[in-house]
Amino acid sequence: MHWLFLLMAVGALYVGFTVTSTPVMVVALLASLVLFVVWIMGWYARRAGEGSQDPSMMIDPAELRRLREIAEARRASAAPPAEPPAP
């Protein structure tokens, strides 16, 4: 919902240009600038988030199979040997 910051920035810009009081104009124009920067940051964060890769595709299937085999071998060697049942 970063577009709300753009709407607020445009509204503050409109207020800054239509008001007759100088302090209110300065505050409105500064608020517009800040809201515009926040909108740009939100827009960029969303664009960067959409372009990120799926983490499961970072390892190819052959490497994943090899890692699973290594993990299974470690589990098998780490498991304590089964003790014979007591008489």
N, CA, C and O of each residue as an XYZ file, in Angstrom:
348
protein
N       0.809     -1.184      0.000
C       0.000      0.000      0.000
C       0.859      1.257      0.000
O       0.489      2.282      0.572
N       1.993      1.161     -0.641
C       2.884      2.308     -0.704
C       2.307      3.443     -1.542
O       2.755      4.584     -1.426
N       1.328      3.149     -2.376
C       0.724      4.183     -3.208
C      -0.047      5.205     -2.385
O      -0.286      6.321     -2.848
N      -0.442      4.834     -1.160
C      -1.115      5.805     -0.288
C      -0.179      6.969      0.048
O      -0.623      8.108      0.189
N       1.103      6.677      0.175
C       2.059      7.753      0.439
C       2.126      8.725     -0.735
O       2.304      9.928     -0.544
N       1.984      8.204     -1.935
C       1.977      9.084     -3.112
C       0.743      9.982     -3.087
O       0.837     11.175     -3.376
N      -0.407      9.418     -2.745
C      -1.619     10.225     -2.671
C      -1.497     11.303     -1.593
O      -1.899     12.447     -1.803
N      -0.943     10.934     -0.447
C      -0.767     11.921      0.618
C       0.247     12.992      0.207
O       0.083     14.163      0.550
N       1.285     12.600     -0.520
C       2.283     13.568     -0.982
C       1.660     14.562     -1.952
O       1.942     15.758     -1.884
N       0.818     14.075     -2.851
C       0.148     14.967     -3.796
C      -0.808     15.899     -3.049
O      -0.909     17.083     -3.368
N      -1.507     15.352     -2.052
C      -2.402     16.192     -1.249
C      -1.644     17.264     -0.487
O      -2.088     18.410     -0.430
N      -0.516     16.915      0.094
C       0.289     17.902      0.820
C       0.865     18.934     -0.143
O       0.988     20.106      0.211
N       1.213     18.521     -1.336
C       1.717     19.455     -2.346
C       0.620     20.440     -2.750
O       0.875     21.634     -2.908
N      -0.594     19.933     -2.915
C      -1.724     20.797     -3.243
C      -1.963     21.814     -2.127
O      -2.168     22.999     -2.388
N      -1.934     21.335     -0.877
C      -2.124     22.247      0.254
C      -1.004     23.280      0.281
O      -1.260     24.458      0.530
N       0.212     22.865      0.034
C       1.340     23.780      0.053
C       1.244     24.870     -0.997
O       1.703     25.990     -0.770
N       0.651     24.559     -2.147
C       0.535     25.566     -3.206
C      -0.702     26.455     -3.062
O      -0.732     27.558     -3.609
N      -1.715     25.994     -2.339
C      -2.948     26.771     -2.261
C      -3.082     27.588     -0.983
O      -3.899     28.507     -0.935
N      -2.316     27.288      0.040
C      -2.445     27.986      1.321
C      -1.755     29.351      1.234
O      -0.807     29.531      0.469
N      -2.244     30.303      2.027
C      -1.662     31.654      1.992
C      -0.668     31.891      3.120
O       0.084     32.865      3.081
N      -0.652     31.029      4.114
C       0.254     31.188      5.253
C       1.616     30.562      4.916
O       1.687     29.409      4.491
N       2.676     31.324      5.110
C       4.018     30.840      4.780
C       4.453     29.657      5.650
O       4.976     28.687      5.101
N       4.267     29.679      6.983
C       4.689     28.504      7.775
C       3.941     27.227      7.402
O       4.529     26.147      7.362
N       2.648     27.354      7.129
C       1.873     26.175      6.724
C       2.355     25.679      5.362
O       2.417     24.472      5.128
N       2.695     26.596      4.473
C       3.202     26.214      3.158
C       4.508     25.435      3.299
O       4.690     24.404      2.650
N       5.419     25.926      4.147
C       6.710     25.246      4.328
C       6.503     23.858      4.903
O       7.112     22.892      4.443
N       5.642     23.755      5.913
C       5.384     22.442      6.532
C       4.747     21.497      5.515
O       5.132     20.330      5.443
N       3.797     21.968      4.742
C       3.128     21.120      3.754
C       4.099     20.669      2.666
O       4.060     19.512      2.248
N       4.967     21.566      2.205
C       5.924     21.175      1.165
C       6.970     20.198      1.697
O       7.382     19.282      0.985
N       7.400     20.386      2.940
C       8.334     19.420      3.543
C       7.660     18.066      3.740
O       8.259     17.020      3.489
N       6.408     18.097      4.192
C       5.662     16.836      4.347
C       5.500     16.148      3.000
O       5.605     14.924      2.913
N       5.249     16.913      1.961
C       5.122     16.337      0.629
C       6.432     15.686      0.184
O       6.433     14.599     -0.393
N       7.533     16.361      0.458
C       8.832     15.798      0.090
C       9.106     14.498      0.839
O       9.551     13.515      0.245
N       8.841     14.495      2.136
C       9.061     13.290      2.939
C       8.159     12.154      2.470
O       8.620     11.021      2.328
N       6.900     12.437      2.231
C       5.973     11.394      1.777
C       6.368     10.868      0.399
O       6.215      9.677      0.125
N       6.866     11.728     -0.454
C       7.315     11.279     -1.769
C       8.520     10.349     -1.646
O       8.601      9.343     -2.352
N       9.446     10.674     -0.764
C      10.621      9.814     -0.551
C      10.195      8.466      0.039
O      10.716      7.422     -0.354
N       9.250      8.490      0.977
C       8.754      7.230      1.557
C       8.058      6.395      0.487
O       8.187      5.171      0.470
N       7.322      7.052     -0.403
C       6.675      6.322     -1.496
C       7.716      5.672     -2.398
O       7.561      4.511     -2.779
N       8.761      6.390     -2.743
C       9.818      5.837     -3.600
C      10.479      4.637     -2.921
O      10.740      3.621     -3.565
N      10.747      4.757     -1.628
C      11.376      3.640     -0.903
C      10.462      2.418     -0.873
O      10.929      1.293     -1.052
N       9.174      2.625     -0.648
C       8.226      1.506     -0.654
C       8.094      0.877     -2.023
O       8.024     -0.346     -2.149
N       8.061      1.709     -3.048
C       7.966      1.205     -4.409
C       9.203      0.376     -4.769
O       9.099     -0.691     -5.373
N      10.370      0.890     -4.385
C      11.606      0.164     -4.677
C      11.665     -1.155     -3.900
O      12.086     -2.176     -4.443
N      11.248     -1.135     -2.641
C      11.259     -2.369     -1.839
C      10.338     -3.413     -2.443
O      10.666     -4.600     -2.458
N       9.199     -2.984     -2.938
C       8.287     -3.945     -3.552
C       8.866     -4.496     -4.854
O       8.767     -5.695     -5.116
N       9.470     -3.629     -5.672
C      10.064     -4.087     -6.922
C      11.224     -5.048     -6.664
O      11.387     -6.035     -7.382
N      12.019     -4.763     -5.653
C      13.145     -5.639     -5.327
C      12.637     -6.969     -4.796
O      13.238     -8.010     -5.063
N      11.534     -6.950     -4.045
C      10.968     -8.188     -3.513
C      10.373     -9.071     -4.585
O      10.431    -10.296     -4.479
N       9.797     -8.471     -5.621
C       9.216     -9.260     -6.703
C      10.282     -9.939     -7.547
O      10.041    -11.004     -8.115
N      11.444     -9.337     -7.632
C      12.493     -9.874     -8.492
C      13.361    -10.920     -7.822
O      14.230    -11.503     -8.470
N      13.149    -11.170     -6.544
C      14.008    -12.142     -5.866
C      13.681    -13.554     -6.343
O      12.540    -13.871     -6.679
N      14.692    -14.372     -6.362
C      14.519    -15.746     -6.830
C      13.900    -16.604     -5.742
O      13.909    -16.264     -4.559
N      13.367    -17.719     -6.185
C      12.859    -18.718     -5.262
C      14.057    -19.414     -4.624
O      14.908    -19.938     -5.342
N      14.148    -19.434     -3.279
C      15.330    -20.036     -2.638
C      15.519    -21.514     -2.954
O      16.642    -22.016     -2.910
N      14.430    -22.219     -3.272
C      14.575    -23.640     -3.575
C      15.278    -23.867     -4.911
O      15.770    -24.967     -5.163
N      15.336    -22.860     -5.760
C      15.984    -23.014     -7.058
C      17.468    -22.654     -7.015
O      18.142    -22.712     -8.044
N      17.981    -22.291     -5.863
C      19.388    -21.923     -5.766
C      20.301    -23.144     -5.849
O      21.452    -23.026     -6.270
N      19.804    -24.308     -5.455
C      20.586    -25.540     -5.508
C      19.974    -26.412     -6.591
O      18.767    -26.657     -6.595
N      20.804    -26.875     -7.500
C      20.276    -27.713     -8.566
C      19.919    -29.089     -8.000
O      20.420    -29.463     -6.939
N      19.072    -29.841     -8.683
C      18.598    -31.130     -8.162
C      19.708    -32.143     -7.890
O      19.612    -32.909     -6.931
N      20.744    -32.164     -8.699
C      21.833    -33.123     -8.478
C      22.571    -32.811     -7.174
O      22.905    -33.718     -6.412
N      22.820    -31.539     -6.925
C      23.483    -31.146     -5.677
C      22.592    -31.443     -4.481
O      23.082    -31.872     -3.436
N      21.295    -31.220     -4.619
C      20.360    -31.511     -3.534
C      20.328    -33.012     -3.229
O      20.296    -33.407     -2.064
N      20.336    -33.841     -4.266
C      20.349    -35.292     -4.063
C      21.629    -35.718     -3.339
O      21.593    -36.559     -2.441
N      22.765    -35.124     -3.741
C      24.038    -35.461     -3.103
C      24.028    -35.064     -1.633
O      24.505    -35.817     -0.784
N      23.495    -33.900     -1.328
C      23.421    -33.460      0.074
C      22.502    -34.358      0.897
O      22.788    -34.636      2.061
N      21.403    -34.811      0.301
C      20.501    -35.733      1.020
C      21.186    -37.060      1.307
O      21.026    -37.625      2.389
N      21.950    -37.559      0.337
C      22.672    -38.826      0.550
C      23.696    -38.681      1.669
O      23.844    -39.586      2.490
N      24.397    -37.567      1.711
C      25.374    -37.325      2.780
C      24.670    -37.256      4.137
O      25.160    -37.805      5.123
N      23.518    -36.579      4.182
C      22.778    -36.464      5.442
C      22.271    -37.821      5.908
O      22.317    -38.124      7.101
N      21.787    -38.642      4.976
C      21.321    -39.984      5.342
C      22.476    -40.840      5.844
O      22.307    -41.604      6.795
N      23.648    -40.727      5.220
C      24.817    -41.498      5.667
C      25.239    -41.062      7.067
O      25.621    -41.901      7.883
N      25.177    -39.766      7.354
C      25.528    -39.283      8.698
C      24.528    -39.782      9.731
O      24.910    -40.174     10.834
N      23.246    -39.768      9.373
C      22.229    -40.269     10.311
C      22.416    -41.761     10.573
O      22.259    -42.221     11.705
N      22.743    -42.501      9.546
C      22.916    -43.949      9.702
C      24.136    -44.261     10.568
O      24.106    -45.197     11.366
N      25.202    -43.488     10.416
C      26.401    -43.758     11.211
C      26.258    -43.226     12.637
O      26.914    -43.736     13.545
N      25.437    -42.239     12.848
C      25.269    -41.659     14.173
C      24.264    -42.435     15.014
O      24.253    -42.284     16.235
N      23.433    -43.246     14.410
C      22.428    -43.998     15.147
C      23.137    -45.068     15.990
O      24.019    -45.764     15.488
N      22.761    -45.201     17.252
C      23.386    -46.241     18.092
C      22.979    -47.630     17.607
O      21.853    -47.825     17.149
N      23.890    -48.591     17.707
C      23.541    -49.936     17.270
C      22.439    -50.501     18.149
O      22.367    -50.224     19.346
N      21.594    -51.291     17.532
C      20.484    -51.882     18.271
C      21.026    -52.965     19.208
O      21.793    -53.833     18.791
N      20.617    -52.901     20.474
C      21.058    -53.892     21.456
C      20.154    -55.104     21.384
O      18.956    -54.989     21.127
N      20.743    -56.269     21.613
C      19.880    -57.479     21.596
C      18.909    -57.415     22.778
O      19.233    -56.834     23.813
N      17.752    -57.993     22.633
C      16.757    -57.964     23.722
C      17.266    -58.731     24.942
O      17.976    -59.729     24.818
N      16.893    -58.250     26.097
C      17.312    -58.906     27.352
C      16.535    -60.201     27.524
O      15.353    -60.276     27.187
N      17.226    -61.252     28.068
C      16.525    -62.565     28.240
C      15.526    -62.561     29.354
O      14.877    -63.577     29.605
